[in-house]
Amino acid sequence: MPKVSLRNMGRELAVFIALIIMIIVFALIDSAYVTTGNLVDIVKQSTINGILAIGITFAIISGGIDLSIGCTFAIVIVAVGELTVRGVPPLVAIVMGAALGFMMGTINGFLVTKMHLQPFIATLGTMSVYRGLAYVVTGGWPVLNIPDNYRRILNAKVIGDIPGSIFVLIGIAVLAHILLKTTRFGNYLFAVGGNEESAKLSGVNVSRTKIIAYGFCGFCAAFAGMIMLANLGTGEPASGQGYELDAIAAAAIGGTRMAGGKGSVLGTVLGALLLAALKIGLIITGVSTFWQYIVTGIIIIIAAYFEIIQTKISALIS
Amino acid sequence: MDGEKVVFKNPNDAIIKGCISKVHQEVNVVRDLTVGQNITLGYEPSRAMIVDYKKLNPTVNKILERLKCNFRSEDMAYTLTAGQMQMLSIAKALFHNSRVISLDEPTASLTVRETEALFAIIRELRESGITIIYVSHRLDEVFQICDRATILRDGAYITTLETATTTREDLIQYMVGREVNATATRMKESCVQEEVALEVEGLTRKGVFKDISFQLHKGEILGFSGLVGAGRTEVMRAIFGADKLTSGQVRLKGKPVRIKNTQDALRSGIGLLPEERKTQGFINFTTNTDNVALSCLEKFLTNGFVDKKKKLRNYRHFAEELQINPRQPEFLTQNMSGGNQQKIILARWLSTNVDVIIFDEPTKGVDVAAKAEIYRLMEEIVHSGKSVIVVSSELPEVIGISDRIIVMCEGEKTAELEREAFSEETILNYAMGGNGNA
């Protein structure tokens, strides 16, 4: 039995060890890397990508993908920006932003389930629509002068140097973990991604499960956007471009199976942390931005290959 | 090979060096290529990197003529029937001049007529000096077509026998290693009750089946026989809500129900063990416990959350009752044997307390010992007051375990037989559209 549970935890453990090794290596090169401030920076840096990645993990486990999250992110930024500027109380604006994100996600879910579109194409379409909407709403201009009472909620230093946004990440991670592991929805999600036809023939409501998964993905994108809005103080309709790819990378490094049916919140969060640790490490050690892209890409490929080796090894053991 | 030692690095290597071709159980055909392109795939006759169709098509057609195929090299592969695709694979073996052809369960998806045609071809190939390795679960076929039979059990070589001097019972004994009544028989008394559990009337799905009516009694095992493609699976899927109905009425315990999707079926108390376990039955990357729990998670809730302990308790109960092996709750169902996978899916439905369980080809790809266990479990199910429908293409199976048999042919019900009227000849006659004058 321990062998089996070790195999289940194997991926998260491996990413965690890789993260520790990476921190040690950077620390040996430059001791400035392991200061408290810098470690907090790593977590801060991973907040937005981490939240986006948790969301997309749900879409990927369902057997799909959501390319539109960077654009959902942008719409929520300008929408919540407008709301707060017009004097809507910050907490109300946050709830409305989250609902908006969830709704945009469910539109993706609707396209995928009721209209039977391929997730890649469906969300490629909404990606463009959502981006366009963000520009239309603001006429292409950023929303300026976001009130401080809003910014303080998501960006205030809560304990020492640790900003509130990190607690949003932790909160969403815990919520997502509970959803995946202990609710009927979570059980159904793995079933739908692992084998859709089997799930259907077991009496699982496949459409509803997928729509909720995409809705949650949009919900996460909304929170990531609202944190960005608080951090910057301006709502830029062009923001979030390419963020979906970083989110997919974090999920992939964390062991989410791209064809669905497999993945974990812990793995994805560790994947986001690893990417952030890498990025900051490369900056501190003075490696050029161009090389950062190359190294990041190589890490993703290694992570994917690790999955294949792991499968082979576990096949040998059993 | 011919006394020489050969090592095959991969399937391609085997084809080139030793001329061994394997015809797979599930035929590997690229649907959007022509027959000729499929057969020559990877070895297309070509001139300066451009495929030479003037050479390819006649070469392939010559092979197809030899196999007496009624399709041509230029036909698109997706237009072929399952039987024709099988012939395509054999043609591919001949294209590579294979001297050894291995067929893995070739008749699994073939109709009776196609099987006859295949056997004629196999005999002809044997006459021309080609060696055939024929892997099959169907013992009748082994005696019909094979000269010698080798028995493997649990990955080990057991023995090789001359089929001419061996009986079916001998063979079975070697296969199970102990005496097991492998042919399907009822061990307990029939327990059919008056009460009607499920009644369907005029069930029609346009172009697939029409006007299907029957009654399923409480405690009954109702067999559904017919040739592959007769529409039995489709009727069951429609009753279960997996496919849409054009018209028809389903009544459960006398009450009309509308089953629009599989959730409705589950709520109404109908369960289905699908034909293809791998693609329709269990969930990949998922443990036995979770696979069993999937259809009734609401039973395992504590404060609204799914309780692992309750799922585990449920699994252990059924693992014990159904003798699931390996029994570890954390074991991935995808790594189990066919028979045990079937038991996992059965356990899933038993967990839900459904009243009607539909078994679609329950013993397909299941070894002899596990078959007997599945029959025993079916009997236990009906003795507990539930009802069972069995769709099976194996005649001894439906005859052995059913209380009544409904025969279908090309989407229509052609007969409803009581136990005293059971015989392979009668059923086959109705299955092929006959009118009962066997």
Interface residues (C-beta under 8 A of the other chain):
Chain A: M1 V4 S5 N8 I178 T182 T183 R184 G186 N187 Y188 F190 A191 G194 N195 E197 S198 A199 K200 L201 S202 G203 V204 N205 R257 G261 K262 S318
Chain B: F240 A242 N261 T262 Q263 A265 L266 L272 P274 T279 Q280 G281 F282 I283 N284 F285 T286 D290 A293 L294 S295 L297 E298 L301 G304 F305 V306 Q328 E330 F331 N335 R348 T352
